[in-house]
Amino acid sequence: MSLPLQPESQYVTLDGDLKLHYTTQGSGPAVIFLQGSGPGASGWLNFRYNANYFADHGYQVIIPDLPGFGDSDKPDLDYSLDFFTDTLLAFADKLDLSRFALVGNSLGGAVSIGMALKAPERVSHLMLMGCGALEDQVTYFQTMEGIQAMTKVPLGSPEFTPAYLKEVLQLIVFDPKHITDELIAERFRVLATQNPSVFTRMSTPNLTERLAEIQCPVLGFWGANDKFCPVSGAEKLARHCRDAQVITLSQCGHWVMIEYPDLFNRRCVEFLQQTTANA
């Protein structure tokens, strides 16, 4: 399956001269998509099979590259959860988005939860896939095969070749057919520009005990074969959130939105429509 054509690139500069790359399409209520971490990650690559569906169903789709990823700036600093949430709220301010829904995968899920906790009046819905920040950081690095592989070879070292990147990315999915040569080429292009500090100085807290504070409805997705974020996170969302639906899929890894795009797209739009109508 070839990569869908990315919409026209746009950029916004925030305080501190931090420049973020993003794309937007469609019109209607705003939905911001936040991608996961990883070598060569970008917003469009994470959500290339989802954006058009949301736009076609009456939503303004906004896909930024998180700082440190894609074609956004990659400063040398501590990539804390507060840094990400403050940056994304400033991004929303620049785009005059007073209220929006969030779709977040992995790190993007952690940032989405953080934003819903920090600015609950602005976040209308959360749609989370294999999201982070539901375990202590040591758990991810010591028990999850995918994260261990991703961090074994330092970013920028000669050993971090396209072939090695392919090995790592194949752990993200249940079916390796999704890791195409075209995807590897684009991820390796981004990887060549990344600052190693985005991995060595990234930290997210365990937000499990704060899930009950989330005021908006939550829709969660988790692959039963996720090798990056343990599937126990699905139960945590269902158990601790006040208003949550969680879908766990067999024969699925960390990228629900790529391995099961039709199911993901349909259920998310239904969730947005139903919970908005019931509000």
ZADO-1210 file (C-alpha; in nm, 4 decimals, padded with zeros to 6 digits):
<atoms>
<atom x="00.0000" y="00.0000" z="00.0000" code="MET" pos="1"/>
<atom x="00.1580" y="00.3295" z="-00.1089" code="SER" pos="2"/>
<atom x="00.1671" y="00.6319" z="00.1183" code="LEU" pos="3"/>
<atom x="-00.1203" y="00.8780" z="00.0587" code="PRO" pos="4"/>
<atom x="-00.0090" y="01.2191" z="-00.0604" code="LEU" pos="5"/>
<atom x="00.0559" y="01.4574" z="00.2293" code="GLN" pos="6"/>
<atom x="-00.1379" y="01.7854" z="00.2245" code="PRO" pos="7"/>
<atom x="00.0562" y="02.1084" z="00.1815" code="GLU" pos="8"/>
<atom x="00.3067" y="02.1755" z="00.4592" code="SER" pos="9"/>
<atom x="00.2422" y="02.4682" z="00.6913" code="GLN" pos="10"/>
<atom x="00.4528" y="02.6136" z="00.9720" code="TYR" pos="11"/>
<atom x="00.3879" y="02.8191" z="01.2836" code="VAL" pos="12"/>
<atom x="00.6502" y="02.9785" z="01.5077" code="THR" pos="13"/>
<atom x="00.5845" y="02.9813" z="01.8816" code="LEU" pos="14"/>
<atom x="00.7478" y="03.1819" z="02.1591" code="ASP" pos="15"/>
<atom x="01.1156" y="03.0947" z="02.1869" code="GLY" pos="16"/>
<atom x="01.1372" y="03.0652" z="01.8063" code="ASP" pos="17"/>
<atom x="01.0194" y="02.7038" z="01.8145" code="LEU" pos="18"/>
<atom x="00.8818" y="02.6231" z="01.4693" code="LYS" pos="19"/>
<atom x="00.6252" y="02.3464" z="01.4259" code="LEU" pos="20"/>
<atom x="00.5332" y="02.1813" z="01.0988" code="HIS" pos="21"/>
<atom x="00.1715" y="02.0784" z="01.0453" code="TYR" pos="22"/>
<atom x="-00.0905" y="01.9946" z="00.7852" code="THR" pos="23"/>
<atom x="-00.4610" y="02.0681" z="00.7895" code="THR" pos="24"/>
<atom x="-00.7580" y="01.9625" z="00.5799" code="GLN" pos="25"/>
<atom x="-01.1360" y="01.9692" z="00.6014" code="GLY" pos="26"/>
<atom x="-01.3597" y="02.2018" z="00.7980" code="SER" pos="27"/>
<atom x="-01.5765" y="02.1729" z="01.1060" code="GLY" pos="28"/>
<atom x="-01.4961" y="02.0903" z="01.4688" code="PRO" pos="29"/>
<atom x="-01.1193" y="02.0654" z="01.5166" code="ALA" pos="30"/>
<atom x="-00.9460" y="01.7321" z="01.5753" code="VAL" pos="31"/>
<atom x="-00.5731" y="01.7440" z="01.6513" code="ILE" pos="32"/>
<atom x="-00.3756" y="01.4242" z="01.5828" code="PHE" pos="33"/>
<atom x="-00.0601" y="01.3644" z="01.7897" code="LEU" pos="34"/>
<atom x="00.1865" y="01.1012" z="01.6734" code="GLN" pos="35"/>
<atom x="00.3998" y="00.8645" z="01.8736" code="GLY" pos="36"/>
<atom x="00.7705" y="00.8728" z="01.9412" code="SER" pos="37"/>
<atom x="01.0376" y="00.6719" z="01.7618" code="GLY" pos="38"/>
<atom x="01.3134" y="00.7158" z="01.5040" code="PRO" pos="39"/>
<atom x="01.1859" y="00.9039" z="01.2022" code="GLY" pos="40"/>
<atom x="00.8341" y="00.9509" z="01.3390" code="ALA" pos="41"/>
<atom x="00.6069" y="01.2236" z="01.2045" code="SER" pos="42"/>
<atom x="00.2428" y="01.3159" z="01.2324" code="GLY" pos="43"/>
<atom x="00.1462" y="01.2432" z="00.8728" code="TRP" pos="44"/>
<atom x="00.3163" y="00.9030" z="00.8693" code="LEU" pos="45"/>
<atom x="00.1189" y="00.8013" z="01.1790" code="ASN" pos="46"/>
<atom x="-00.2186" y="00.9179" z="01.0494" code="PHE" pos="47"/>
<atom x="-00.1939" y="00.8951" z="00.6718" code="ARG" pos="48"/>
<atom x="-00.4801" y="00.6416" z="00.6546" code="TYR" pos="49"/>
<atom x="-00.7114" y="00.8339" z="00.8876" code="ASN" pos="50"/>
<atom x="-00.7004" y="01.2029" z="00.7964" code="ALA" pos="51"/>
<atom x="-00.9154" y="01.1914" z="00.4832" code="ASN" pos="52"/>
<atom x="-01.1941" y="00.9952" z="00.6549" code="TYR" pos="53"/>
<atom x="-01.2264" y="01.2487" z="00.9371" code="PHE" pos="54"/>
<atom x="-01.2165" y="01.5401" z="00.6912" code="ALA" pos="55"/>
<atom x="-01.4783" y="01.3754" z="00.4699" code="ASP" pos="56"/>
<atom x="-01.7073" y="01.3377" z="00.7734" code="HIS" pos="57"/>
<atom x="-01.7123" y="01.7043" z="00.8678" code="GLY" pos="58"/>
<atom x="-01.4035" y="01.7631" z="01.0848" code="TYR" pos="59"/>
<atom x="-01.1064" y="01.9956" z="01.0570" code="GLN" pos="60"/>
<atom x="-00.8062" y="01.7630" z="01.0699" code="VAL" pos="61"/>
<atom x="-00.4882" y="01.9180" z="01.2120" code="ILE" pos="62"/>
<atom x="-00.1738" y="01.7043" z="01.2219" code="ILE" pos="63"/>
<atom x="00.1355" y="01.8676" z="01.3726" code="PRO" pos="64"/>
<atom x="00.4764" y="01.7105" z="01.4047" code="ASP" pos="65"/>
<atom x="00.5623" y="01.7109" z="01.7724" code="LEU" pos="66"/>
<atom x="00.8840" y="01.9036" z="01.8498" code="PRO" pos="67"/>
<atom x="01.1786" y="01.6726" z="01.7971" code="GLY" pos="68"/>
<atom x="01.0004" y="01.4830" z="01.5197" code="PHE" pos="69"/>
<atom x="00.9004" y="01.5124" z="01.1561" code="GLY" pos="70"/>
<atom x="00.9800" y="01.8504" z="01.0045" code="ASP" pos="71"/>
<atom x="00.9314" y="02.0490" z="01.3268" code="SER" pos="72"/>
<atom x="01.2270" y="02.2012" z="01.5120" code="ASP" pos="73"/>
<atom x="01.4375" y="01.9607" z="01.7151" code="LYS" pos="74"/>
<atom x="01.5935" y="02.1572" z="02.0027" code="PRO" pos="75"/>
<atom x="01.8491" y="02.0145" z="02.2439" code="ASP" pos="76"/>
<atom x="01.6559" y="02.0145" z="02.5720" code="LEU" pos="77"/>
<atom x="01.4582" y="01.8003" z="02.8164" code="ASP" pos="78"/>
<atom x="01.1562" y="01.6548" z="02.6392" code="TYR" pos="79"/>
<atom x="00.9255" y="01.6437" z="02.9388" code="SER" pos="80"/>
<atom x="00.5496" y="01.5965" z="02.9286" code="LEU" pos="81"/>
<atom x="00.5073" y="01.9599" z="03.0401" code="ASP" pos="82"/>
<atom x="00.7221" y="02.0730" z="02.7475" code="PHE" pos="83"/>
<atom x="00.5020" y="01.8851" z="02.5015" code="PHE" pos="84"/>
<atom x="00.1703" y="01.9955" z="02.6539" code="THR" pos="85"/>
<atom x="00.2738" y="02.3598" z="02.6842" code="ASP" pos="86"/>
<atom x="00.3967" y="02.3551" z="02.3233" code="THR" pos="87"/>
<atom x="00.0765" y="02.2020" z="02.1879" code="LEU" pos="88"/>
<atom x="-00.1485" y="02.4381" z="02.3837" code="LEU" pos="89"/>
<atom x="00.0531" y="02.7305" z="02.2444" code="ALA" pos="90"/>
<atom x="00.0129" y="02.5767" z="01.8981" code="PHE" pos="91"/>
<atom x="-00.3649" y="02.5623" z="01.9476" code="ALA" pos="92"/>
<atom x="-00.3602" y="02.9264" z="02.0586" code="ASP" pos="93"/>
<atom x="-00.1759" y="03.0276" z="01.7403" code="LYS" pos="94"/>
<atom x="-00.4417" y="02.8532" z="01.5329" code="LEU" pos="95"/>
<atom x="-00.7222" y="03.0159" z="01.7381" code="ASP" pos="96"/>
<atom x="-00.8563" y="02.6796" z="01.8502" code="LEU" pos="97"/>
<atom x="-01.0452" y="02.7359" z="02.1718" code="SER" pos="98"/>
<atom x="-01.1751" y="02.3765" z="02.1900" code="ARG" pos="99"/>
<atom x="-01.0716" y="02.0597" z="02.0105" code="PHE" pos="100"/>
<atom x="-01.0707" y="01.6810" z="02.0213" code="ALA" pos="101"/>
<atom x="-00.7422" y="01.4917" z="02.0457" code="LEU" pos="102"/>
<atom x="-00.6275" y="01.1718" z="01.8791" code="VAL" pos="103"/>
<atom x="-00.3055" y="01.0395" z="02.0308" code="GLY" pos="104"/>
<atom x="-00.0905" y="00.7334" z="01.9699" code="ASN" pos="105"/>
<atom x="00.1813" y="00.6242" z="02.2169" code="SER" pos="106"/>
<atom x="00.3685" y="00.9428" z="02.3174" code="LEU" pos="107"/>
<atom x="00.0913" y="01.1402" z="02.1483" code="GLY" pos="108"/>
<atom x="-00.1563" y="00.9621" z="02.3756" code="GLY" pos="109"/>
<atom x="00.0435" y="01.0638" z="02.6803" code="ALA" pos="110"/>
<atom x="00.0509" y="01.4249" z="02.5575" code="VAL" pos="111"/>
<atom x="-00.3246" y="01.4100" z="02.4917" code="SER" pos="112"/>
<atom x="-00.3929" y="01.2960" z="02.8485" code="ILE" pos="113"/>
<atom x="-00.1599" y="01.5662" z="02.9773" code="GLY" pos="114"/>
<atom x="-00.3434" y="01.8334" z="02.7800" code="MET" pos="115"/>
<atom x="-00.6834" y="01.7124" z="02.9026" code="ALA" pos="116"/>
<atom x="-00.5561" y="01.7368" z="03.2608" code="LEU" pos="117"/>
<atom x="-00.3885" y="02.0750" z="03.2144" code="LYS" pos="118"/>
<atom x="-00.6642" y="02.2477" z="03.0149" code="ALA" pos="119"/>
<atom x="-00.9875" y="02.0450" z="03.0577" code="PRO" pos="120"/>
<atom x="-01.2037" y="02.3290" z="02.9303" code="GLU" pos="121"/>
<atom x="-01.0355" y="02.3049" z="02.5901" code="ARG" pos="122"/>
<atom x="-01.0379" y="01.9293" z="02.5222" code="VAL" pos="123"/>
<atom x="-01.3739" y="01.7883" z="02.4106" code="SER" pos="124"/>
<atom x="-01.2782" y="01.4232" z="02.3442" code="HIS" pos="125"/>
<atom x="-00.9806" y="01.1886" z="02.3781" code="LEU" pos="126"/>
<atom x="-00.9129" y="00.9061" z="02.1322" code="MET" pos="127"/>
<atom x="-00.6093" y="00.7103" z="02.2500" code="LEU" pos="128"/>
<atom x="-00.4203" y="00.4217" z="02.0895" code="MET" pos="129"/>
<atom x="-00.1586" y="00.2283" z="02.2859" code="GLY" pos="130"/>
<atom x="-00.0936" y="00.5450" z="02.4828" code="CYS" pos="131"/>
<atom x="00.2051" y="00.6096" z="02.7045" code="GLY" pos="132"/>
<atom x="00.2294" y="00.7577" z="03.0557" code="ALA" pos="133"/>
<atom x="00.0346" y="00.4705" z="03.2101" code="LEU" pos="134"/>
<atom x="00.3417" y="00.2933" z="03.3531" code="GLU" pos="135"/>
<atom x="00.6558" y="00.4038" z="03.5321" code="ASP" pos="136"/>
<atom x="00.9231" y="00.4800" z="03.2734" code="GLN" pos="137"/>
<atom x="01.1437" y="00.1935" z="03.3912" code="VAL" pos="138"/>
<atom x="00.8653" y="-00.0530" z="03.3051" code="THR" pos="139"/>
<atom x="00.8638" y="00.0518" z="02.9414" code="TYR" pos="140"/>
<atom x="01.2414" y="00.0306" z="02.9056" code="PHE" pos="141"/>
<atom x="01.2951" y="-00.2933" z="03.0972" code="GLN" pos="142"/>
<atom x="00.9967" y="-00.5043" z="02.9904" code="THR" pos="143"/>
<atom x="00.8839" y="-00.3964" z="02.6410" code="MET" pos="144"/>
<atom x="01.0671" y="-00.5648" z="02.3524" code="GLU" pos="145"/>
<atom x="00.9974" y="-00.2859" z="02.1054" code="GLY" pos="146"/>
<atom x="01.1355" y="-00.0056" z="02.3203" code="ILE" pos="147"/>
<atom x="01.4410" y="-00.2130" z="02.4069" code="GLN" pos="148"/>
<atom x="01.5130" y="-00.2634" z="02.0359" code="ALA" pos="149"/>
<atom x="01.4459" y="00.1008" z="01.9531" code="MET" pos="150"/>
<atom x="01.6976" y="00.2236" z="02.2115" code="THR" pos="151"/>
<atom x="01.9648" y="-00.0466" z="02.1729" code="LYS" pos="152"/>
<atom x="02.1491" y="00.1347" z="01.8947" code="VAL" pos="153"/>
<atom x="02.2145" y="00.5078" z="01.9546" code="PRO" pos="154"/>
<atom x="02.0488" y="00.7468" z="01.7120" code="LEU" pos="155"/>
<atom x="02.3024" y="00.8768" z="01.4611" code="GLY" pos="156"/>
<atom x="02.5459" y="00.5876" z="01.4996" code="SER" pos="157"/>
<atom x="02.6659" y="00.4029" z="01.1866" code="PRO" pos="158"/>
<atom x="02.4844" y="00.0912" z="01.3061" code="GLU" pos="159"/>
<atom x="02.1472" y="00.2679" z="01.2842" code="PHE" pos="160"/>
<atom x="02.0960" y="00.1763" z="00.9196" code="THR" pos="161"/>
<atom x="01.7742" y="00.1570" z="00.7149" code="PRO" pos="162"/>
<atom x="01.7876" y="-00.2211" z="00.7625" code="ALA" pos="163"/>
<atom x="01.8016" y="-00.1799" z="01.1410" code="TYR" pos="164"/>
<atom x="01.5196" y="00.0751" z="01.1306" code="LEU" pos="165"/>
<atom x="01.3113" y="-00.1812" z="00.9421" code="LYS" pos="166"/>
<atom x="01.3781" y="-00.4415" z="01.2132" code="GLU" pos="167"/>
<atom x="01.2597" y="-00.1983" z="01.4804" code="VAL" pos="168"/>
<atom x="00.9483" y="-00.0879" z="01.2934" code="LEU" pos="169"/>
<atom x="00.8447" y="-00.4462" z="01.2237" code="GLN" pos="170"/>
<atom x="00.8032" y="-00.4855" z="01.6006" code="LEU" pos="171"/>
<atom x="00.5431" y="-00.2076" z="01.5982" code="ILE" pos="172"/>
<atom x="00.2952" y="-00.4047" z="01.3884" code="VAL" pos="173"/>
<atom x="00.1518" y="-00.7555" z="01.3990" code="PHE" pos="174"/>
<atom x="00.1704" y="-00.7905" z="01.0192" code="ASP" pos="175"/>
<atom x="00.5048" y="-00.6740" z="00.8722" code="PRO" pos="176"/>
<atom x="00.3402" y="-00.5903" z="00.5380" code="LYS" pos="177"/>
<atom x="00.2773" y="-00.2429" z="00.6788" code="HIS" pos="178"/>
<atom x="00.6519" y="-00.1682" z="00.6951" code="ILE" pos="179"/>
<atom x="00.7148" y="-00.0830" z="00.3318" code="THR" pos="180"/>
<atom x="01.0349" y="00.0383" z="00.1665" code="ASP" pos="181"/>
<atom x="00.8603" y="00.3712" z="00.1018" code="GLU" pos="182"/>
<atom x="00.7863" y="00.4094" z="00.4733" code="LEU" pos="183"/>
<atom x="01.1455" y="00.3209" z="00.5677" code="ILE" pos="184"/>
<atom x="01.2824" y="00.5789" z="00.3230" code="ALA" pos="185"/>
<atom x="01.0654" y="00.8587" z="00.4616" code="GLU" pos="186"/>
<atom x="01.1303" y="00.7649" z="00.8260" code="ARG" pos="187"/>
<atom x="01.5053" y="00.7490" z="00.7585" code="PHE" pos="188"/>
<atom x="01.4928" y="01.0966" z="00.6016" code="ARG" pos="189"/>
<atom x="01.3415" y="01.2341" z="00.9224" code="VAL" pos="190"/>
<atom x="01.5700" y="01.0247" z="01.1436" code="LEU" pos="191"/>
<atom x="01.8785" y="01.1863" z="00.9864" code="ALA" pos="192"/>
<atom x="01.7646" y="01.5262" z="01.1214" code="THR" pos="193"/>
<atom x="01.6701" y="01.4172" z="01.4746" code="GLN" pos="194"/>
<atom x="01.8469" y="01.5334" z="01.7890" code="ASN" pos="195"/>
<atom x="01.9376" y="01.2323" z="02.0101" code="PRO" pos="196"/>
<atom x="01.8091" y="01.4230" z="02.3141" code="SER" pos="197"/>
<atom x="01.4506" y="01.3592" z="02.1986" code="VAL" pos="198"/>
<atom x="01.5089" y="01.0029" z="02.3192" code="PHE" pos="199"/>
<atom x="01.7814" y="01.0312" z="02.5825" code="THR" pos="200"/>
<atom x="01.6168" y="01.3268" z="02.7596" code="ARG" pos="201"/>
<atom x="01.2501" y="01.2344" z="02.7196" code="MET" pos="202"/>
<atom x="01.0475" y="01.1563" z="03.0318" code="SER" pos="203"/>
<atom x="00.6787" y="01.1040" z="03.1022" code="THR" pos="204"/>
<atom x="00.5217" y="01.0416" z="03.4437" code="PRO" pos="205"/>
<atom x="00.2815" y="00.7609" z="03.5253" code="ASN" pos="206"/>
<atom x="-00.0587" y="00.9312" z="03.5018" code="LEU" pos="207"/>
<atom x="-00.2706" y="00.6282" z="03.5951" code="THR" pos="208"/>
<atom x="-00.3853" y="00.7730" z="03.9274" code="GLU" pos="209"/>
<atom x="-00.4930" y="01.0960" z="03.7555" code="ARG" pos="210"/>
<atom x="-00.7140" y="00.9354" z="03.4902" code="LEU" pos="211"/>
<atom x="-01.0216" y="00.9904" z="03.7096" code="ALA" pos="212"/>
<atom x="-00.9661" y="01.3660" z="03.6737" code="GLU" pos="213"/>
<atom x="-01.0288" y="01.3577" z="03.2983" code="ILE" pos="214"/>
<atom x="-01.3562" y="01.5369" z="03.2322" code="GLN" pos="215"/>
<atom x="-01.4158" y="01.4520" z="02.8655" code="CYS" pos="216"/>
<atom x="-01.5246" y="01.1179" z="02.7171" code="PRO" pos="217"/>
<atom x="-01.2449" y="00.8760" z="02.6228" code="VAL" pos="218"/>
<atom x="-01.2262" y="00.6170" z="02.3462" code="LEU" pos="219"/>
<atom x="-00.9303" y="00.3816" z="02.3739" code="GLY" pos="220"/>
<atom x="-00.7802" y="00.1293" z="02.1328" code="PHE" pos="221"/>
<atom x="-00.5134" y="-00.1292" z="02.2110" code="TRP" pos="222"/>
<atom x="-00.3511" y="-00.4082" z="02.0146" code="GLY" pos="223"/>
<atom x="-00.3217" y="-00.7332" z="02.2094" code="ALA" pos="224"/>
<atom x="00.0235" y="-00.7829" z="02.0524" code="ASN" pos="225"/>
<atom x="00.1587" y="-00.4367" z="02.1421" code="ASP" pos="226"/>
<atom x="00.5341" y="-00.4619" z="02.2096" code="LYS" pos="227"/>
<atom x="00.5787" y="-00.0969" z="02.3079" code="PHE" pos="228"/>
<atom x="00.3025" y="-00.0205" z="02.5577" code="CYS" pos="229"/>
<atom x="00.1598" y="-00.3104" z="02.7630" code="PRO" pos="230"/>
<atom x="-00.2002" y="-00.4033" z="02.6910" code="VAL" pos="231"/>
<atom x="-00.2733" y="-00.3662" z="03.0631" code="SER" pos="232"/>
<atom x="-00.3084" y="00.0031" z="02.9794" code="GLY" pos="233"/>
<atom x="-00.6443" y="-00.0743" z="02.8171" code="ALA" pos="234"/>
<atom x="-00.7803" y="-00.1967" z="03.1496" code="GLU" pos="235"/>
<atom x="-00.6382" y="00.1088" z="03.3256" code="LYS" pos="236"/>
<atom x="-00.8296" y="00.3410" z="03.0929" code="LEU" pos="237"/>
<atom x="-01.1522" y="00.1466" z="03.1466" code="ALA" pos="238"/>
<atom x="-01.1062" y="00.1152" z="03.5215" code="ARG" pos="239"/>
<atom x="-00.9908" y="00.4661" z="03.6106" code="HIS" pos="240"/>
<atom x="-01.1544" y="00.7014" z="03.3583" code="CYS" pos="241"/>
<atom x="-01.5045" y="00.8216" z="03.4449" code="ARG" pos="242"/>
<atom x="-01.6368" y="00.7942" z="03.0892" code="ASP" pos="243"/>
<atom x="-01.4392" y="00.5519" z="02.8737" code="ALA" pos="244"/>
<atom x="-01.4905" y="00.2927" z="02.6035" code="GLN" pos="245"/>
<atom x="-01.1931" y="00.0686" z="02.5224" code="VAL" pos="246"/>
<atom x="-01.1504" y="-00.1631" z="02.2232" code="ILE" pos="247"/>
<atom x="-00.8815" y="-00.4337" z="02.2380" code="THR" pos="248"/>
<atom x="-00.7922" y="-00.6037" z="01.9096" code="LEU" pos="249"/>
<atom x="-00.6361" y="-00.9423" z="01.8477" code="SER" pos="250"/>
<atom x="-00.3610" y="-00.9777" z="01.5858" code="GLN" pos="251"/>
<atom x="-00.2728" y="-00.6119" z="01.6255" code="CYS" pos="252"/>
<atom x="00.0385" y="-00.4326" z="01.7450" code="GLY" pos="253"/>
<atom x="00.1073" y="-00.0739" z="01.8457" code="HIS" pos="254"/>
<atom x="-00.0447" y="00.0925" z="01.5378" code="TRP" pos="255"/>
<atom x="-00.4180" y="00.0242" z="01.5552" code="VAL" pos="256"/>
<atom x="-00.4895" y="00.3194" z="01.3243" code="MET" pos="257"/>
<atom x="-00.2640" y="00.1711" z="01.0539" code="ILE" pos="258"/>
<atom x="-00.3375" y="-00.2000" z="01.0945" code="GLU" pos="259"/>
<atom x="-00.7169" y="-00.1520" z="01.1287" code="TYR" pos="260"/>
<atom x="-00.7831" y="00.1897" z="00.9712" code="PRO" pos="261"/>
<atom x="-01.1427" y="00.1221" z="00.8642" code="ASP" pos="262"/>
<atom x="-01.2475" y="00.0104" z="01.2130" code="LEU" pos="263"/>
<atom x="-01.0522" y="00.2896" z="01.3792" code="PHE" pos="264"/>
<atom x="-01.1893" y="00.5633" z="01.1539" code="ASN" pos="265"/>
<atom x="-01.5494" y="00.4498" z="01.1784" code="ARG" pos="266"/>
<atom x="-01.5511" y="00.4023" z="01.5563" code="ARG" pos="267"/>
<atom x="-01.3794" y="00.7368" z="01.6195" code="CYS" pos="268"/>
<atom x="-01.6238" y="00.9347" z="01.4064" code="VAL" pos="269"/>
<atom x="-01.9192" y="00.7539" z="01.5649" code="GLU" pos="270"/>
<atom x="-01.7745" y="00.8358" z="01.9066" code="PHE" pos="271"/>
<atom x="-01.7372" y="01.2034" z="01.8168" code="LEU" pos="272"/>
<atom x="-02.0888" y="01.2231" z="01.6762" code="GLN" pos="273"/>
<atom x="-02.2608" y="01.0312" z="01.9567" code="GLN" pos="274"/>
<atom x="-02.0879" y="01.1967" z="02.2509" code="THR" pos="275"/>
<atom x="-02.1335" y="01.5420" z="02.0982" code="THR" pos="276"/>
<atom x="-02.5049" y="01.4748" z="02.0436" code="ALA" pos="277"/>
<atom x="-02.5417" y="01.3552" z="02.4044" code="ASN" pos="278"/>
<atom x="-02.3553" y="01.6493" z="02.5547" code="ALA" pos="279"/>
</atoms>
